Amino acid sequence: MWFTLFIVFLQYIIHFQDALAGYLLLLGQLVDAAWTPVVGYLCDLTSGFCRLGRRKSWHLVGSFYRLFTRDAYQVHMHSAH
């Protein structure tokens, strides 16, 4: 569902051309397809930390990373206006 909302946002709010909006979504999918196996391999090599196990450790790190990058992006967007 977020793909639909994101492409509408790119086209009608940011005023990207239709093809550019589509290419950006495609690029995101290609990057995701390339990095998912790499992160899975790296996850398999680690033993985890804080007695959480490997998968939950990576999930915890990714959640904190996402939290801080999202907030930094929102602060940047609000200060730009």
mmCIF file of the N, C-alpha and C atoms, coordinates in Angstrom:
data_MODEL
# 
_entry.id   MODEL 
# 
loop_
_atom_site.group_PDB 
_atom_site.id 
_atom_site.type_symbol 
_atom_site.label_atom_id 
_atom_site.label_alt_id 
_atom_site.label_comp_id 
_atom_site.label_asym_id 
_atom_site.label_entity_id 
_atom_site.label_seq_id 
_atom_site.pdbx_PDB_ins_code 
_atom_site.Cartn_x 
_atom_site.Cartn_y 
_atom_site.Cartn_z 
_atom_site.occupancy 
_atom_site.B_iso_or_equiv 
_atom_site.pdbx_formal_charge 
_atom_site.auth_seq_id 
_atom_site.auth_comp_id 
_atom_site.auth_asym_id 
_atom_site.auth_atom_id 
_atom_site.pdbx_PDB_model_num 
ATOM 1   N N  . MET A 1 1  ? 0.808  -1.186  0.000   1.00 0.00 ? 1  MET A N  1 
ATOM 2   C CA . MET A 1 1  ? 0.000  0.000   0.000   1.00 0.00 ? 1  MET A CA 1 
ATOM 3   C C  . MET A 1 1  ? 0.860  1.263   0.000   1.00 0.00 ? 1  MET A C  1 
ATOM 4   N N  . TRP A 1 2  ? 2.004  1.228   0.707   1.00 0.00 ? 2  TRP A N  1 
ATOM 5   C CA . TRP A 1 2  ? 2.814  2.438   0.778   1.00 0.00 ? 2  TRP A CA 1 
ATOM 6   C C  . TRP A 1 2  ? 3.380  2.815   -0.578  1.00 0.00 ? 2  TRP A C  1 
ATOM 7   N N  . PHE A 1 3  ? 3.532  1.826   -1.473  1.00 0.00 ? 3  PHE A N  1 
ATOM 8   C CA . PHE A 1 3  ? 4.004  2.144   -2.824  1.00 0.00 ? 3  PHE A CA 1 
ATOM 9   C C  . PHE A 1 3  ? 3.018  3.082   -3.523  1.00 0.00 ? 3  PHE A C  1 
ATOM 10  N N  . THR A 1 4  ? 1.758  2.794   -3.390  1.00 0.00 ? 4  THR A N  1 
ATOM 11  C CA . THR A 1 4  ? 0.734  3.621   -4.018  1.00 0.00 ? 4  THR A CA 1 
ATOM 12  C C  . THR A 1 4  ? 0.761  5.037   -3.455  1.00 0.00 ? 4  THR A C  1 
ATOM 13  N N  . LEU A 1 5  ? 0.857  5.134   -2.140  1.00 0.00 ? 5  LEU A N  1 
ATOM 14  C CA . LEU A 1 5  ? 0.895  6.451   -1.516  1.00 0.00 ? 5  LEU A CA 1 
ATOM 15  C C  . LEU A 1 5  ? 2.172  7.204   -1.873  1.00 0.00 ? 5  LEU A C  1 
ATOM 16  N N  . PHE A 1 6  ? 3.281  6.486   -1.939  1.00 0.00 ? 6  PHE A N  1 
ATOM 17  C CA . PHE A 1 6  ? 4.550  7.131   -2.241  1.00 0.00 ? 6  PHE A CA 1 
ATOM 18  C C  . PHE A 1 6  ? 4.590  7.650   -3.679  1.00 0.00 ? 6  PHE A C  1 
ATOM 19  N N  . ILE A 1 7  ? 4.064  6.878   -4.609  1.00 0.00 ? 7  ILE A N  1 
ATOM 20  C CA . ILE A 1 7  ? 4.083  7.337   -6.001  1.00 0.00 ? 7  ILE A CA 1 
ATOM 21  C C  . ILE A 1 7  ? 3.136  8.522   -6.190  1.00 0.00 ? 7  ILE A C  1 
ATOM 22  N N  . VAL A 1 8  ? 2.010  8.534   -5.488  1.00 0.00 ? 8  VAL A N  1 
ATOM 23  C CA . VAL A 1 8  ? 1.111  9.687   -5.542  1.00 0.00 ? 8  VAL A CA 1 
ATOM 24  C C  . VAL A 1 8  ? 1.807  10.904  -4.939  1.00 0.00 ? 8  VAL A C  1 
ATOM 25  N N  . PHE A 1 9  ? 2.509  10.708  -3.822  1.00 0.00 ? 9  PHE A N  1 
ATOM 26  C CA . PHE A 1 9  ? 3.256  11.797  -3.199  1.00 0.00 ? 9  PHE A CA 1 
ATOM 27  C C  . PHE A 1 9  ? 4.310  12.354  -4.159  1.00 0.00 ? 9  PHE A C  1 
ATOM 28  N N  . LEU A 1 10 ? 5.062  11.465  -4.807  1.00 0.00 ? 10 LEU A N  1 
ATOM 29  C CA . LEU A 1 10 ? 6.100  11.927  -5.728  1.00 0.00 ? 10 LEU A CA 1 
ATOM 30  C C  . LEU A 1 10 ? 5.513  12.684  -6.918  1.00 0.00 ? 10 LEU A C  1 
ATOM 31  N N  . GLN A 1 11 ? 4.387  12.215  -7.413  1.00 0.00 ? 11 GLN A N  1 
ATOM 32  C CA . GLN A 1 11 ? 3.807  12.827  -8.610  1.00 0.00 ? 11 GLN A CA 1 
ATOM 33  C C  . GLN A 1 11 ? 3.057  14.122  -8.314  1.00 0.00 ? 11 GLN A C  1 
ATOM 34  N N  . TYR A 1 12 ? 2.260  14.147  -7.263  1.00 0.00 ? 12 TYR A N  1 
ATOM 35  C CA . TYR A 1 12 ? 1.363  15.280  -7.050  1.00 0.00 ? 12 TYR A CA 1 
ATOM 36  C C  . TYR A 1 12 ? 1.857  16.297  -6.022  1.00 0.00 ? 12 TYR A C  1 
ATOM 37  N N  . ILE A 1 13 ? 2.689  15.863  -5.103  1.00 0.00 ? 13 ILE A N  1 
ATOM 38  C CA . ILE A 1 13 ? 3.185  16.784  -4.090  1.00 0.00 ? 13 ILE A CA 1 
ATOM 39  C C  . ILE A 1 13 ? 4.567  17.324  -4.491  1.00 0.00 ? 13 ILE A C  1 
ATOM 40  N N  . ILE A 1 14 ? 5.455  16.435  -4.893  1.00 0.00 ? 14 ILE A N  1 
ATOM 41  C CA . ILE A 1 14 ? 6.808  16.847  -5.280  1.00 0.00 ? 14 ILE A CA 1 
ATOM 42  C C  . ILE A 1 14 ? 6.858  17.224  -6.767  1.00 0.00 ? 14 ILE A C  1 
ATOM 43  N N  . HIS A 1 15 ? 5.868  16.824  -7.533  1.00 0.00 ? 15 HIS A N  1 
ATOM 44  C CA . HIS A 1 15 ? 5.750  17.133  -8.964  1.00 0.00 ? 15 HIS A CA 1 
ATOM 45  C C  . HIS A 1 15 ? 6.849  16.477  -9.810  1.00 0.00 ? 15 HIS A C  1 
ATOM 46  N N  . PHE A 1 16 ? 7.169  15.230  -9.476  1.00 0.00 ? 16 PHE A N  1 
ATOM 47  C CA . PHE A 1 16 ? 8.074  14.456  -10.331 1.00 0.00 ? 16 PHE A CA 1 
ATOM 48  C C  . PHE A 1 16 ? 7.295  13.978  -11.540 1.00 0.00 ? 16 PHE A C  1 
ATOM 49  N N  . GLN A 1 17 ? 7.987  13.807  -12.633 1.00 0.00 ? 17 GLN A N  1 
ATOM 50  C CA . GLN A 1 17 ? 7.360  13.216  -13.814 1.00 0.00 ? 17 GLN A CA 1 
ATOM 51  C C  . GLN A 1 17 ? 7.019  11.765  -13.506 1.00 0.00 ? 17 GLN A C  1 
ATOM 52  N N  . ASP A 1 18 ? 6.025  11.235  -14.209 1.00 0.00 ? 18 ASP A N  1 
ATOM 53  C CA . ASP A 1 18 ? 5.561  9.871   -13.950 1.00 0.00 ? 18 ASP A CA 1 
ATOM 54  C C  . ASP A 1 18 ? 6.694  8.851   -14.076 1.00 0.00 ? 18 ASP A C  1 
ATOM 55  N N  . ALA A 1 19 ? 7.475  8.956   -15.128 1.00 0.00 ? 19 ALA A N  1 
ATOM 56  C CA . ALA A 1 19 ? 8.554  7.994   -15.365 1.00 0.00 ? 19 ALA A CA 1 
ATOM 57  C C  . ALA A 1 19 ? 9.604  8.071   -14.260 1.00 0.00 ? 19 ALA A C  1 
ATOM 58  N N  . LEU A 1 20 ? 9.956  9.269   -13.827 1.00 0.00 ? 20 LEU A N  1 
ATOM 59  C CA . LEU A 1 20 ? 10.957 9.414   -12.772 1.00 0.00 ? 20 LEU A CA 1 
ATOM 60  C C  . LEU A 1 20 ? 10.469 8.807   -11.464 1.00 0.00 ? 20 LEU A C  1 
ATOM 61  N N  . ALA A 1 21 ? 9.222  9.024   -11.127 1.00 0.00 ? 21 ALA A N  1 
ATOM 62  C CA . ALA A 1 21 ? 8.656  8.436   -9.911  1.00 0.00 ? 21 ALA A CA 1 
ATOM 63  C C  . ALA A 1 21 ? 8.706  6.912   -9.985  1.00 0.00 ? 21 ALA A C  1 
ATOM 64  N N  . GLY A 1 22 ? 8.364  6.366   -11.137 1.00 0.00 ? 22 GLY A N  1 
ATOM 65  C CA . GLY A 1 22 ? 8.423  4.913   -11.309 1.00 0.00 ? 22 GLY A CA 1 
ATOM 66  C C  . GLY A 1 22 ? 9.838  4.373   -11.223 1.00 0.00 ? 22 GLY A C  1 
ATOM 67  N N  . TYR A 1 23 ? 10.789 5.094   -11.824 1.00 0.00 ? 23 TYR A N  1 
ATOM 68  C CA . TYR A 1 23 ? 12.195 4.664   -11.772 1.00 0.00 ? 23 TYR A CA 1 
ATOM 69  C C  . TYR A 1 23 ? 12.736 4.703   -10.351 1.00 0.00 ? 23 TYR A C  1 
ATOM 70  N N  . LEU A 1 24 ? 12.313 5.678   -9.566  1.00 0.00 ? 24 LEU A N  1 
ATOM 71  C CA . LEU A 1 24 ? 12.766 5.739   -8.178  1.00 0.00 ? 24 LEU A CA 1 
ATOM 72  C C  . LEU A 1 24 ? 12.250 4.546   -7.380  1.00 0.00 ? 24 LEU A C  1 
ATOM 73  N N  . LEU A 1 25 ? 11.000 4.183   -7.598  1.00 0.00 ? 25 LEU A N  1 
ATOM 74  C CA . LEU A 1 25 ? 10.468 3.002   -6.910  1.00 0.00 ? 25 LEU A CA 1 
ATOM 75  C C  . LEU A 1 25 ? 11.175 1.734   -7.367  1.00 0.00 ? 25 LEU A C  1 
ATOM 76  N N  . LEU A 1 26 ? 11.454 1.648   -8.664  1.00 0.00 ? 26 LEU A N  1 
ATOM 77  C CA . LEU A 1 26 ? 12.176 0.489   -9.192  1.00 0.00 ? 26 LEU A CA 1 
ATOM 78  C C  . LEU A 1 26 ? 13.582 0.419   -8.609  1.00 0.00 ? 26 LEU A C  1 
ATOM 79  N N  . LEU A 1 27 ? 14.256 1.555   -8.530  1.00 0.00 ? 27 LEU A N  1 
ATOM 80  C CA . LEU A 1 27 ? 15.597 1.584   -7.956  1.00 0.00 ? 27 LEU A CA 1 
ATOM 81  C C  . LEU A 1 27 ? 15.585 1.099   -6.508  1.00 0.00 ? 27 LEU A C  1 
ATOM 82  N N  . GLY A 1 28 ? 14.611 1.534   -5.748  1.00 0.00 ? 28 GLY A N  1 
ATOM 83  C CA . GLY A 1 28 ? 14.492 1.072   -4.363  1.00 0.00 ? 28 GLY A CA 1 
ATOM 84  C C  . GLY A 1 28 ? 14.310 -0.437  -4.270  1.00 0.00 ? 28 GLY A C  1 
ATOM 85  N N  . GLN A 1 29 ? 13.514 -0.990  -5.151  1.00 0.00 ? 29 GLN A N  1 
ATOM 86  C CA . GLN A 1 29 ? 13.303 -2.439  -5.152  1.00 0.00 ? 29 GLN A CA 1 
ATOM 87  C C  . GLN A 1 29 ? 14.560 -3.201  -5.556  1.00 0.00 ? 29 GLN A C  1 
ATOM 88  N N  . LEU A 1 30 ? 15.295 -2.662  -6.521  1.00 0.00 ? 30 LEU A N  1 
ATOM 89  C CA . LEU A 1 30 ? 16.540 -3.314  -6.957  1.00 0.00 ? 30 LEU A CA 1 
ATOM 90  C C  . LEU A 1 30 ? 17.600 -3.282  -5.858  1.00 0.00 ? 30 LEU A C  1 
ATOM 91  N N  . VAL A 1 31 ? 17.716 -2.162  -5.174  1.00 0.00 ? 31 VAL A N  1 
ATOM 92  C CA . VAL A 1 31 ? 18.665 -2.073  -4.062  1.00 0.00 ? 31 VAL A CA 1 
ATOM 93  C C  . VAL A 1 31 ? 18.264 -3.038  -2.956  1.00 0.00 ? 31 VAL A C  1 
ATOM 94  N N  . ASP A 1 32 ? 16.980 -3.125  -2.665  1.00 0.00 ? 32 ASP A N  1 
ATOM 95  C CA . ASP A 1 32 ? 16.505 -4.057  -1.651  1.00 0.00 ? 32 ASP A CA 1 
ATOM 96  C C  . ASP A 1 32 ? 16.795 -5.503  -2.049  1.00 0.00 ? 32 ASP A C  1 
ATOM 97  N N  . ALA A 1 33 ? 16.584 -5.824  -3.317  1.00 0.00 ? 33 ALA A N  1 
ATOM 98  C CA . ALA A 1 33 ? 16.845 -7.186  -3.800  1.00 0.00 ? 33 ALA A CA 1 
ATOM 99  C C  . ALA A 1 33 ? 18.322 -7.534  -3.710  1.00 0.00 ? 33 ALA A C  1 
ATOM 100 N N  . ALA A 1 34 ? 19.194 -6.556  -3.913  1.00 0.00 ? 34 ALA A N  1 
ATOM 101 C CA . ALA A 1 34 ? 20.630 -6.817  -3.855  1.00 0.00 ? 34 ALA A CA 1 
ATOM 102 C C  . ALA A 1 34 ? 21.122 -6.943  -2.410  1.00 0.00 ? 34 ALA A C  1 
ATOM 103 N N  . TRP A 1 35 ? 20.612 -6.128  -1.506  1.00 0.00 ? 35 TRP A N  1 
ATOM 104 C CA . TRP A 1 35 ? 21.138 -6.096  -0.149  1.00 0.00 ? 35 TRP A CA 1 
ATOM 105 C C  . TRP A 1 35 ? 20.503 -7.102  0.801   1.00 0.00 ? 35 TRP A C  1 
ATOM 106 N N  . THR A 1 36 ? 19.313 -7.588  0.517   1.00 0.00 ? 36 THR A N  1 
ATOM 107 C CA . THR A 1 36 ? 18.676 -8.551  1.423   1.00 0.00 ? 36 THR A CA 1 
ATOM 108 C C  . THR A 1 36 ? 19.509 -9.821  1.599   1.00 0.00 ? 36 THR A C  1 
ATOM 109 N N  . PRO A 1 37 ? 20.031 -10.442 0.533   1.00 0.00 ? 37 PRO A N  1 
ATOM 110 C CA . PRO A 1 37 ? 20.873 -11.625 0.752   1.00 0.00 ? 37 PRO A CA 1 
ATOM 111 C C  . PRO A 1 37 ? 22.181 -11.301 1.474   1.00 0.00 ? 37 PRO A C  1 
ATOM 112 N N  . VAL A 1 38 ? 22.739 -10.118 1.232   1.00 0.00 ? 38 VAL A N  1 
ATOM 113 C CA . VAL A 1 38 ? 23.992 -9.732  1.903   1.00 0.00 ? 38 VAL A CA 1 
ATOM 114 C C  . VAL A 1 38 ? 23.762 -9.608  3.403   1.00 0.00 ? 38 VAL A C  1 
ATOM 115 N N  . VAL A 1 39 ? 22.700 -8.932  3.793   1.00 0.00 ? 39 VAL A N  1 
ATOM 116 C CA . VAL A 1 39 ? 22.408 -8.778  5.214   1.00 0.00 ? 39 VAL A CA 1 
ATOM 117 C C  . VAL A 1 39 ? 22.054 -10.128 5.835   1.00 0.00 ? 39 VAL A C  1 
ATOM 118 N N  . GLY A 1 40 ? 21.355 -10.969 5.105   1.00 0.00 ? 40 GLY A N  1 
ATOM 119 C CA . GLY A 1 40 ? 21.063 -12.307 5.606   1.00 0.00 ? 40 GLY A CA 1 
ATOM 120 C C  . GLY A 1 40 ? 22.325 -13.118 5.845   1.00 0.00 ? 40 GLY A C  1 
ATOM 121 N N  . TYR A 1 41 ? 23.282 -13.017 4.934   1.00 0.00 ? 41 TYR A N  1 
ATOM 122 C CA . TYR A 1 41 ? 24.563 -13.719 5.092   1.00 0.00 ? 41 TYR A CA 1 
ATOM 123 C C  . TYR A 1 41 ? 25.315 -13.185 6.311   1.00 0.00 ? 41 TYR A C  1 
ATOM 124 N N  . LEU A 1 42 ? 25.371 -11.861 6.440   1.00 0.00 ? 42 LEU A N  1 
ATOM 125 C CA . LEU A 1 42 ? 26.057 -11.269 7.595   1.00 0.00 ? 42 LEU A CA 1 
ATOM 126 C C  . LEU A 1 42 ? 25.371 -11.644 8.898   1.00 0.00 ? 42 LEU A C  1 
ATOM 127 N N  . CYS A 1 43 ? 24.068 -11.718 8.877   1.00 0.00 ? 43 CYS A N  1 
ATOM 128 C CA . CYS A 1 43 ? 23.314 -12.126 10.062  1.00 0.00 ? 43 CYS A CA 1 
ATOM 129 C C  . CYS A 1 43 ? 23.656 -13.559 10.456  1.00 0.00 ? 43 CYS A C  1 
ATOM 130 N N  . ASP A 1 44 ? 23.823 -14.420 9.463   1.00 0.00 ? 44 ASP A N  1 
ATOM 131 C CA . ASP A 1 44 ? 24.170 -15.808 9.748   1.00 0.00 ? 44 ASP A CA 1 
ATOM 132 C C  . ASP A 1 44 ? 25.568 -15.949 10.331  1.00 0.00 ? 44 ASP A C  1 
ATOM 133 N N  . LEU A 1 45 ? 26.457 -14.989 10.057  1.00 0.00 ? 45 LEU A N  1 
ATOM 134 C CA . LEU A 1 45 ? 27.822 -15.056 10.575  1.00 0.00 ? 45 LEU A CA 1 
ATOM 135 C C  . LEU A 1 45 ? 27.944 -14.597 12.021  1.00 0.00 ? 45 LEU A C  1 
ATOM 136 N N  . THR A 1 46 ? 26.986 -13.844 12.510  1.00 0.00 ? 46 THR A N  1 
ATOM 137 C CA . THR A 1 46 ? 27.082 -13.307 13.864  1.00 0.00 ? 46 THR A CA 1 
ATOM 138 C C  . THR A 1 46 ? 26.387 -14.223 14.859  1.00 0.00 ? 46 THR A C  1 
ATOM 139 N N  . SER A 1 47 ? 26.759 -14.035 16.113  1.00 0.00 ? 47 SER A N  1 
ATOM 140 C CA . SER A 1 47 ? 26.133 -14.851 17.161  1.00 0.00 ? 47 SER A CA 1 
ATOM 141 C C  . SER A 1 47 ? 25.111 -14.056 17.961  1.00 0.00 ? 47 SER A C  1 
ATOM 142 N N  . GLY A 1 48 ? 25.015 -12.758 17.697  1.00 0.00 ? 48 GLY A N  1 
ATOM 143 C CA . GLY A 1 48 ? 24.062 -11.932 18.418  1.00 0.00 ? 48 GLY A CA 1 
ATOM 144 C C  . GLY A 1 48 ? 24.699 -11.317 19.652  1.00 0.00 ? 48 GLY A C  1 
ATOM 145 N N  . PHE A 1 49 ? 23.936 -10.492 20.339  1.00 0.00 ? 49 PHE A N  1 
ATOM 146 C CA . PHE A 1 49 ? 24.416 -9.866  21.559  1.00 0.00 ? 49 PHE A CA 1 
ATOM 147 C C  . PHE A 1 49 ? 23.252 -9.701  22.517  1.00 0.00 ? 49 PHE A C  1 
ATOM 148 N N  . CYS A 1 50 ? 23.565 -9.406  23.762  1.00 0.00 ? 50 CYS A N  1 
ATOM 149 C CA . CYS A 1 50 ? 22.565 -9.221  24.830  1.00 0.00 ? 50 CYS A CA 1 
ATOM 150 C C  . CYS A 1 50 ? 21.663 -10.439 24.983  1.00 0.00 ? 50 CYS A C  1 
ATOM 151 N N  . ARG A 1 51 ? 22.180 -11.589 24.678  1.00 0.00 ? 51 ARG A N  1 
ATOM 152 C CA . ARG A 1 51 ? 21.427 -12.851 24.790  1.00 0.00 ? 51 ARG A CA 1 
ATOM 153 C C  . ARG A 1 51 ? 20.123 -12.842 24.006  1.00 0.00 ? 51 ARG A C  1 
ATOM 154 N N  . LEU A 1 52 ? 20.083 -12.062 22.926  1.00 0.00 ? 52 LEU A N  1 
ATOM 155 C CA . LEU A 1 52 ? 18.878 -11.992 22.107  1.00 0.00 ? 52 LEU A CA 1 
ATOM 156 C C  . LEU A 1 52 ? 18.887 -12.993 20.952  1.00 0.00 ? 52 LEU A C  1 
ATOM 157 N N  . GLY A 1 53 ? 20.057 -13.491 20.587  1.00 0.00 ? 53 GLY A N  1 
ATOM 158 C CA . GLY A 1 53 ? 20.155 -14.331 19.404  1.00 0.00 ? 53 GLY A CA 1 
ATOM 159 C C  . GLY A 1 53 ? 20.469 -13.473 18.185  1.00 0.00 ? 53 GLY A C  1 
ATOM 160 N N  . ARG A 1 54 ? 20.815 -14.120 17.082  1.00 0.00 ? 54 ARG A N  1 
ATOM 161 C CA . ARG A 1 54 ? 21.270 -13.347 15.919  1.00 0.00 ? 54 ARG A CA 1 
ATOM 162 C C  . ARG A 1 54 ? 20.168 -12.555 15.264  1.00 0.00 ? 54 ARG A C  1 
ATOM 163 N N  . ARG A 1 55 ? 19.040 -13.118 15.045  1.00 0.00 ? 55 ARG A N  1 
ATOM 164 C CA . ARG A 1 55 ? 17.984 -12.413 14.312  1.00 0.00 ? 55 ARG A CA 1 
ATOM 165 C C  . ARG A 1 55 ? 17.433 -11.224 15.105  1.00 0.00 ? 55 ARG A C  1 
ATOM 166 N N  . LYS A 1 56 ? 17.138 -11.441 16.372  1.00 0.00 ? 56 LYS A N  1 
ATOM 167 C CA . LYS A 1 56 ? 16.591 -10.355 17.179  1.00 0.00 ? 56 LYS A CA 1 
ATOM 168 C C  . LYS A 1 56 ? 17.614 -9.236  17.390  1.00 0.00 ? 56 LYS A C  1 
ATOM 169 N N  . SER A 1 57 ? 18.895 -9.586  17.464  1.00 0.00 ? 57 SER A N  1 
ATOM 170 C CA . SER A 1 57 ? 19.938 -8.565  17.590  1.00 0.00 ? 57 SER A CA 1 
ATOM 171 C C  . SER A 1 57 ? 19.955 -7.666  16.363  1.00 0.00 ? 57 SER A C  1 
ATOM 172 N N  . TRP A 1 58 ? 19.913 -8.267  15.185  1.00 0.00 ? 58 TRP A N  1 
ATOM 173 C CA . TRP A 1 58 ? 19.907 -7.475  13.952  1.00 0.00 ? 58 TRP A CA 1 
ATOM 174 C C  . TRP A 1 58 ? 18.620 -6.653  13.856  1.00 0.00 ? 58 TRP A C  1 
ATOM 175 N N  . HIS A 1 59 ? 17.525 -7.223  14.282  1.00 0.00 ? 59 HIS A N  1 
ATOM 176 C CA . HIS A 1 59 ? 16.256 -6.497  14.253  1.00 0.00 ? 59 HIS A CA 1 
ATOM 177 C C  . HIS A 1 59 ? 16.321 -5.283  15.180  1.00 0.00 ? 59 HIS A C  1 
ATOM 178 N N  . LEU A 1 60 ? 16.900 -5.458  16.371  1.00 0.00 ? 60 LEU A N  1 
ATOM 179 C CA . LEU A 1 60 ? 17.025 -4.356  17.316  1.00 0.00 ? 60 LEU A CA 1 
ATOM 180 C C  . LEU A 1 60 ? 17.905 -3.240  16.741  1.00 0.00 ? 60 LEU A C  1 
ATOM 181 N N  . VAL A 1 61 ? 19.042 -3.589  16.173  1.00 0.00 ? 61 VAL A N  1 
ATOM 182 C CA . VAL A 1 61 ? 19.937 -2.586  15.578  1.00 0.00 ? 61 VAL A CA 1 
ATOM 183 C C  . VAL A 1 61 ? 19.233 -1.867  14.428  1.00 0.00 ? 61 VAL A C  1 
ATOM 184 N N  . GLY A 1 62 ? 18.550 -2.613  13.574  1.00 0.00 ? 62 GLY A N  1 
ATOM 185 C CA . GLY A 1 62 ? 17.829 -2.006  12.454  1.00 0.00 ? 62 GLY A CA 1 
ATOM 186 C C  . GLY A 1 62 ? 16.701 -1.094  12.907  1.00 0.00 ? 62 GLY A C  1 
ATOM 187 N N  . SER A 1 63 ? 16.037 -1.469  13.990  1.00 0.00 ? 63 SER A N  1 
ATOM 188 C CA . SER A 1 63 ? 14.949 -0.627  14.508  1.00 0.00 ? 63 SER A CA 1 
ATOM 189 C C  . SER A 1 63 ? 15.476 0.698   15.026  1.00 0.00 ? 63 SER A C  1 
ATOM 190 N N  . PHE A 1 64 ? 16.588 0.662   15.770  1.00 0.00 ? 64 PHE A N  1 
ATOM 191 C CA . PHE A 1 64 ? 17.179 1.912   16.257  1.00 0.00 ? 64 PHE A CA 1 
ATOM 192 C C  . PHE A 1 64 ? 17.686 2.763   15.100  1.00 0.00 ? 64 PHE A C  1 
ATOM 193 N N  . TYR A 1 65 ? 18.320 2.127   14.128  1.00 0.00 ? 65 TYR A N  1 
ATOM 194 C CA . TYR A 1 65 ? 18.804 2.869   12.963  1.00 0.00 ? 65 TYR A CA 1 
ATOM 195 C C  . TYR A 1 65 ? 17.644 3.560   12.255  1.00 0.00 ? 65 TYR A C  1 
ATOM 196 N N  . ARG A 1 66 ? 16.576 2.848   12.046  1.00 0.00 ? 66 ARG A N  1 
ATOM 197 C CA . ARG A 1 66 ? 15.409 3.407   11.357  1.00 0.00 ? 66 ARG A CA 1 
ATOM 198 C C  . ARG A 1 66 ? 14.779 4.538   12.172  1.00 0.00 ? 66 ARG A C  1 
ATOM 199 N N  . LEU A 1 67 ? 14.709 4.357   13.463  1.00 0.00 ? 67 LEU A N  1 
ATOM 200 C CA . LEU A 1 67 ? 14.135 5.387   14.325  1.00 0.00 ? 67 LEU A CA 1 
ATOM 201 C C  . LEU A 1 67 ? 14.920 6.689   14.212  1.00 0.00 ? 67 LEU A C  1 
ATOM 202 N N  . PHE A 1 68 ? 16.238 6.609   14.297  1.00 0.00 ? 68 PHE A N  1 
ATOM 203 C CA . PHE A 1 68 ? 17.050 7.816   14.275  1.00 0.00 ? 68 PHE A CA 1 
ATOM 204 C C  . PHE A 1 68 ? 17.140 8.441   12.892  1.00 0.00 ? 68 PHE A C  1 
ATOM 205 N N  . THR A 1 69 ? 17.177 7.642   11.841  1.00 0.00 ? 69 THR A N  1 
ATOM 206 C CA . THR A 1 69 ? 17.242 8.235   10.500  1.00 0.00 ? 69 THR A CA 1 
ATOM 207 C C  . THR A 1 69 ? 15.902 8.843   10.123  1.00 0.00 ? 69 THR A C  1 
ATOM 208 N N  . ARG A 1 70 ? 14.817 8.255   10.539  1.00 0.00 ? 70 ARG A N  1 
ATOM 209 C CA . ARG A 1 70 ? 13.504 8.837   10.253  1.00 0.00 ? 70 ARG A CA 1 
ATOM 210 C C  . ARG A 1 70 ? 13.354 10.175  10.949  1.00 0.00 ? 70 ARG A C  1 
ATOM 211 N N  . ASP A 1 71 ? 13.752 10.243  12.210  1.00 0.00 ? 71 ASP A N  1 
ATOM 212 C CA . ASP A 1 71 ? 13.648 11.496  12.947  1.00 0.00 ? 71 ASP A CA 1 
ATOM 213 C C  . ASP A 1 71 ? 14.551 12.562  12.353  1.00 0.00 ? 71 ASP A C  1 
ATOM 214 N N  . ALA A 1 72 ? 15.753 12.204  11.955  1.00 0.00 ? 72 ALA A N  1 
ATOM 215 C CA . ALA A 1 72 ? 16.661 13.172  11.347  1.00 0.00 ? 72 ALA A CA 1 
ATOM 216 C C  . ALA A 1 72 ? 16.086 13.686  10.037  1.00 0.00 ? 72 ALA A C  1 
ATOM 217 N N  . TYR A 1 73 ? 15.457 12.817  9.268   1.00 0.00 ? 73 TYR A N  1 
ATOM 218 C CA . TYR A 1 73 ? 14.853 13.234  8.009   1.00 0.00 ? 73 TYR A CA 1 
ATOM 219 C C  . TYR A 1 73 ? 13.692 14.185  8.262   1.00 0.00 ? 73 TYR A C  1 
ATOM 220 N N  . GLN A 1 74 ? 12.872 13.887  9.265   1.00 0.00 ? 74 GLN A N  1 
ATOM 221 C CA . GLN A 1 74 ? 11.731 14.747  9.567   1.00 0.00 ? 74 GLN A CA 1 
ATOM 222 C C  . GLN A 1 74 ? 12.194 16.120  10.069  1.00 0.00 ? 74 GLN A C  1 
ATOM 223 N N  . VAL A 1 75 ? 13.246 16.160  10.866  1.00 0.00 ? 75 VAL A N  1 
ATOM 224 C CA . VAL A 1 75 ? 13.758 17.441  11.347  1.00 0.00 ? 75 VAL A CA 1 
ATOM 225 C C  . VAL A 1 75 ? 14.278 18.248  10.166  1.00 0.00 ? 75 VAL A C  1 
ATOM 226 N N  . HIS A 1 76 ? 14.972 17.574  9.240   1.00 0.00 ? 76 HIS A N  1 
ATOM 227 C CA . HIS A 1 76 ? 15.489 18.266  8.049   1.00 0.00 ? 76 HIS A CA 1 
ATOM 228 C C  . HIS A 1 76 ? 14.341 18.806  7.195   1.00 0.00 ? 76 HIS A C  1 
ATOM 229 N N  . MET A 1 77 ? 13.313 18.033  7.017   1.00 0.00 ? 77 MET A N  1 
ATOM 230 C CA . MET A 1 77 ? 12.192 18.472  6.185   1.00 0.00 ? 77 MET A CA 1 
ATOM 231 C C  . MET A 1 77 ? 11.461 19.655  6.830   1.00 0.00 ? 77 MET A C  1 
ATOM 232 N N  . HIS A 1 78 ? 11.299 19.640  8.164   1.00 0.00 ? 78 HIS A N  1 
ATOM 233 C CA . HIS A 1 78 ? 10.612 20.739  8.825   1.00 0.00 ? 78 HIS A CA 1 
ATOM 234 C C  . HIS A 1 78 ? 11.454 22.010  8.827   1.00 0.00 ? 78 HIS A C  1 
ATOM 235 N N  . SER A 1 79 ? 12.770 21.867  8.923   1.00 0.00 ? 79 SER A N  1 
ATOM 236 C CA . SER A 1 79 ? 13.627 23.059  8.929   1.00 0.00 ? 79 SER A CA 1 
ATOM 237 C C  . SER A 1 79 ? 13.780 23.646  7.537   1.00 0.00 ? 79 SER A C  1 
ATOM 238 N N  . ALA A 1 80 ? 13.496 22.866  6.482   1.00 0.00 ? 80 ALA A N  1 
ATOM 239 C CA . ALA A 1 80 ? 13.615 23.356  5.113   1.00 0.00 ? 80 ALA A CA 1 
ATOM 240 C C  . ALA A 1 80 ? 12.455 24.277  4.750   1.00 0.00 ? 80 ALA A C  1 
ATOM 241 N N  . HIS A 1 81 ? 11.359 24.206  5.490   1.00 0.00 ? 81 HIS A N  1 
ATOM 242 C CA . HIS A 1 81 ? 10.184 25.025  5.149   1.00 0.00 ? 81 HIS A CA 1 
ATOM 243 C C  . HIS A 1 81 ? 10.234 26.289  5.883   1.00 0.00 ? 81 HIS A C  1 
# 
